[in-house]
Amino acid sequence: MEGDNRPEPLGIIDDMQTDGLVDDALLANRSHPPVIFGAGGPMLKQFDESTASSRKGSQAPTPPRSVVGIGNKVAKPDYSEAKIVLAMVGLPARGKSYLSNKLMRYLKWLEYDVEVFNVGQLRRSRARQKALQSGIKEDHTAKYFSHDNIEATRIREKLSEDSLDMLIQWLKKGGNVGIHDATNSTRSRRAKIEARVAKERGMEVIFIESVTSDPVVIAANVALKVSSGDPDYKDLPKEVAERDFLRRIKEYEAVYETITEPHLSYLRITDVGNEVTLSRINGYLQSRIGFYLMNLHVKPRSIFFSRHGESQFNVEGKIGGDSQLSERGLQYAKALPELVRKHIGDAALTVWTSTLQRTIQTAQYLPDPKLTWKSLDELDAGVCDGMTYDEIEQAYPEDFANRDDDKFNYRYRGGESYRDVVVRLEPVIMELERQENILIFGHQAILRCL
């Protein structure tokens, strides 16, 4: 939070992934590693009007010692009733695993218990075990995936069934969303999945079909598959591996049946977000999944995170507030234009800030378009706004200890917890998925949660 007054070196950390969410909330102006947080559930913030104080611009008096207790703990939402099987559908090289892992990361960020069950990984794992036990290495080239290969087809169906059984057992033990990452490309396979899930009380299945018609995207996916160290092709020359993988796709195309079953719950994503079809999608979590998938794209882009420059409250060791930048903070702001261009050149960039002066001033010398988000404001310290941590410890020793014990769930009275912050940041995450190059000037708690 705002009270961290350690030296803040000039620098920006960027994330060059194309999946829209960064792996770590990397903070440019911090010298210690970030903490990863989850989130979830309904809005948790409860405003105590009897002790609430508004955010002060430059200073706030220390509350009297007669105020005993300043905050409380926020309980994790109960998601135990959520039991959903997400069954992927699509040809190879259509982004099924990409979507599976995107969904897993998003739902885990919301504090759902999520796991991906990849049938291809199970196939390779069992093949390795067989090779170790018998010395026989299975041939998993394109002919293994031919519909005319009766024995291989039987084995692949068994692998799919076993993977689904493992997923269901995992849900029974407390999981919320299990993702069955496989082609599931025929009506008969989908009927088996539907029938198996129907045997389980309180579980439902949603099919997610990924359709890609852009030959450039398909070619890029194929190239990534054969050059990424995939176990199926690691011992083959790139050209041989690519030809074999294209033949594998042809084998699947020969029997592929797009989802047309009118009774199924499904989402169809065409060209990763260019077109999304939803059918029989009901319920809160199901709708969130659909909305998230509608916002995805695969254009290469960078997301940059930077903490604001050093503020006057940083210098004074105070938390919260809306103070201006210090001289060192202004030095950082003035150095940013050159630093940013060194990273992205002439590429288009949009700058996001909170509504607080210290982020707006940090961005002031950048010529790029700017967008201000109230959701990016720092964690609200409530009655402790404008105090130092020493003052908080002296005035409220029990609450100070409680916050130290569980910082993520601790909520300041009249203020917020980290969990509350994550809830209000969900619209920011959605918008990030839709955007291209973004530079976010944020606050310590905000960047941790992102």
Long-range contacts (C-beta under 8 A, 24 or more apart in sequence): 1-319, 1-320, 1-378, 1-379, 1-381, 1-443, 1-444, 1-445, 2-311, 2-313, 2-314, 2-318, 2-319, 2-320, 2-321, 2-378, 2-443, 2-444, 3-313, 3-314, 3-317, 3-318, 3-319, 3-388, 3-389, 4-30, 4-314, 4-444, 5-310, 5-314, 5-315, 5-316, 5-317, 6-30, 6-31, 7-31, 8-307, 8-309, 8-310, 8-314, 8-328, 8-329, 8-332, 10-331, 10-332, 10-335, 10-339, 11-306, 11-339, 12-304, 12-305, 12-306, 12-336, 12-339, 12-340, 12-343, 12-439, 13-304, 13-305, 13-306, 14-302, 14-303, 14-304, 14-343, 15-302, 15-303, 15-304, 15-305, 16-302, 18-298, 18-299, 18-300, 18-301, 19-98, 19-101, 19-102, 20-102, 20-296, 20-297, 20-301, 20-303, 20-432, 20-433, 21-102, 21-105, 21-106, 21-109, 21-429, 21-432, 21-433, 22-303, 22-305, 22-450, 25-305, 25-447, 25-448, 25-449, 25-450, 26-305, 26-447, 27-305, 27-306, 27-307, 27-444, 27-447, 27-448, 28-304, 28-305, 28-306, 28-307, 29-306, 29-307, 29-308, 29-309, 29-310, 29-332, 30-307, 30-444, 34-447, 34-448, 35-448, 36-448, 37-408, 37-418, 37-419, 37-422, 37-448, 37-449, 38-108, 38-109, 38-110, 38-111, 38-422, 39-109, 39-110, 39-111, 39-419, 39-422, 39-423, 39-425, 39-426, 39-449, 40-76, 40-77, 40-79, 40-110, 40-111, 40-112, 40-419, 40-422, 40-423, 41-76, 41-77, 41-79, 41-110, 41-111, 41-423, 42-77, 42-423, 43-420, 43-423, 43-424, 44-74, 44-77, 44-411, 44-417, 44-419, 44-420, 44-423, 45-411, 45-416, 45-420, 45-423, 46-411, 47-414, 48-413, 48-414, 51-382, 51-383, 51-413, 51-414, 52-382, 52-383, 52-413, 52-414, 53-382, 53-383, 53-385, 53-414, 55-320, 55-321, 55-322, 55-380, 55-385, 56-320, 56-321, 56-322, 56-385, 56-386, 57-321, 57-322, 57-323, 58-312, 58-321, 58-322, 58-323, 59-318, 59-321, 59-386, 60-320, 60-321, 60-385, 60-386, 60-387, 61-386, 62-387, 62-391, 62-395, 63-383, 63-384, 63-387, 63-395, 65-395, 67-383, 67-395, 67-396, 68-396, 69-396, 69-398, 69-399, 69-413, 70-382, 70-383, 70-384, 70-392, 70-396, 70-399, 70-412, 70-413, 71-382, 71-399, 71-402, 71-403, 71-410, 71-411, 71-412, 71-413, 71-415, 72-410, 72-411, 72-413, 73-402, 73-406, 73-409, 73-410, 73-411, 74-409, 74-410, 74-411, 74-417, 74-419, 74-420, 75-409, 76-111, 76-409, 76-419, 77-111, 79-111, 79-112, 79-113, 79-176, 80-174, 81-202, 82-112, 82-176, 82-177, 82-285, 83-171, 83-175, 83-176, 83-200, 83-202, 83-203, 83-204, 84-176, 84-177, 84-178, 84-203, 84-204, 84-205, 84-206, 84-285, 84-286, 85-164, 85-167, 85-168, 85-171, 85-178, 85-180, 85-193, 85-197, 85-203, 85-204, 85-205, 85-206, 86-177, 86-178, 86-179, 86-180, 86-205, 86-206, 86-207, 86-208, 86-289, 87-180, 87-182, 87-184, 87-190, 87-193, 87-205, 87-206, 87-207, 87-208, 88-179, 88-180, 88-181, 88-182, 88-183, 88-184, 88-207, 88-208, 88-209, 88-210, 89-183, 89-184, 89-185, 89-190, 89-207, 89-208, 89-209, 89-210, 89-259, 89-266, 90-183, 90-185, 90-209, 90-210, 90-211, 90-212, 91-183, 91-185, 91-212, 91-249, 91-252, 91-253, 91-256, 92-183, 92-225, 92-245, 92-248, 92-249, 92-252, 93-212, 93-218, 93-221, 93-222, 93-225, 93-245, 93-249, 94-210, 94-211, 94-212, 94-218, 94-221, 95-210, 95-212, 95-217, 95-221, 95-272, 95-298, 96-181, 96-182, 96-183, 96-210, 97-181, 98-272, 98-298, 99-208, 99-210, 99-269, 99-272, 99-293, 99-296, 100-179, 100-181, 102-292, 102-296, 103-177, 103-179, 103-289, 103-292, 103-293, 104-179, 106-292, 106-429, 107-176, 107-177, 107-289, 109-422, 109-429, 110-288, 110-426, 112-176, 112-177, 112-285, 113-174, 113-175, 113-176, 113-177, 114-175, 114-176, 114-177, 114-178, 114-179, 115-167, 115-170, 115-175, 115-177, 115-178, 115-179, 116-179, 116-181, 117-163, 117-164, 117-166, 117-167, 117-170, 117-178, 117-179, 117-180, 117-181, 118-163, 118-181, 118-182, 119-156, 119-159, 119-160, 119-163, 119-180, 119-181, 119-182, 120-181, 120-182, 122-159, 122-162, 122-163, 123-156, 123-159, 124-231, 124-232, 126-159, 140-232, 141-244, 141-248, 142-244, 142-245, 142-247, 142-248, 142-250, 142-251, 145-248, 145-251, 145-252, 146-251, 147-251, 147-254, 147-255, 157-189, 157-192, 160-184, 160-189, 160-192, 161-192, 161-196, 164-193, 164-196, 164-197, 165-196, 168-196, 168-197, 168-200, 168-203, 171-200, 171-203, 172-200, 177-285, 183-252, 185-252, 185-255, 185-256, 185-257, 186-255, 186-256, 186-257, 187-257, 187-261, 190-259, 190-261, 190-264, 194-264, 204-265, 205-265, 206-265, 206-266, 206-267, 206-281, 206-286, 206-289, 207-259, 207-264, 207-265, 207-266, 207-267, 208-266, 208-267, 208-268, 208-269, 208-293, 209-258, 209-259, 209-266, 209-267, 209-268, 209-269, 210-269, 210-272, 211-258, 211-268, 211-269, 211-270, 211-271, 212-270, 212-271, 212-272, 213-270, 213-271, 214-271, 217-271, 217-272, 217-298, 222-246, 222-249, 267-293, 269-293, 269-296, 272-296, 272-297, 272-298, 273-297, 291-430, 292-430, 292-433, 295-430, 295-431, 295-433, 295-434, 296-433, 297-433, 297-434, 299-436, 301-435, 301-436, 301-437, 301-438, 302-343, 302-344, 302-437, 302-438, 303-432, 303-437, 303-438, 303-440, 304-340, 304-343, 304-437, 304-438, 304-439, 304-440, 305-440, 305-442, 305-447, 305-450, 306-336, 306-362, 306-439, 306-440, 306-441, 306-442, 307-441, 307-442, 307-443, 307-444, 307-447, 308-356, 308-358, 308-359, 308-361, 308-362, 308-441, 308-442, 308-443, 309-333, 309-358, 309-361, 309-362, 311-358, 313-386, 316-388, 317-388, 317-389, 317-390, 318-386, 318-387, 318-388, 319-381, 319-384, 319-385, 319-386, 319-387, 319-388, 319-389, 319-392, 320-378, 320-380, 320-381, 320-384, 320-385, 320-386, 321-385, 321-386, 322-356, 322-357, 322-358, 323-357, 323-358, 324-357, 324-358, 324-361, 325-357, 325-358, 325-361, 325-362, 329-358, 329-361, 329-362, 330-361, 332-362, 333-361, 333-362, 333-363, 333-364, 333-365, 334-365, 336-362, 336-363, 336-365, 336-366, 337-365, 337-366, 337-367, 340-366, 340-368, 340-439, 344-437, 347-437, 348-436, 348-437, 349-437, 349-438, 349-439, 350-435, 350-436, 350-437, 350-438, 350-439, 351-438, 351-439, 351-440, 351-441, 352-376, 352-438, 352-439, 352-440, 352-441, 353-440, 353-441, 354-378, 354-441, 354-442, 354-443, 354-446, 356-443, 359-441, 359-442, 359-443, 362-441, 363-439, 363-441, 366-439, 368-439, 373-428, 375-424, 375-425, 375-427, 375-428, 376-425, 376-428, 376-440, 376-442, 376-443, 376-446, 377-443, 377-446, 378-443, 378-444, 378-445, 378-446, 379-415, 379-416, 379-417, 379-418, 379-420, 379-421, 379-443, 379-445, 379-446, 380-412, 380-414, 380-415, 380-416, 381-412, 381-415, 382-412, 382-413, 382-414, 382-415, 382-416, 383-412, 383-413, 383-414, 383-415, 384-412, 384-415, 385-415, 418-445, 418-448, 418-449, 421-445, 421-446, 421-449, 422-449, 425-449, 425-450
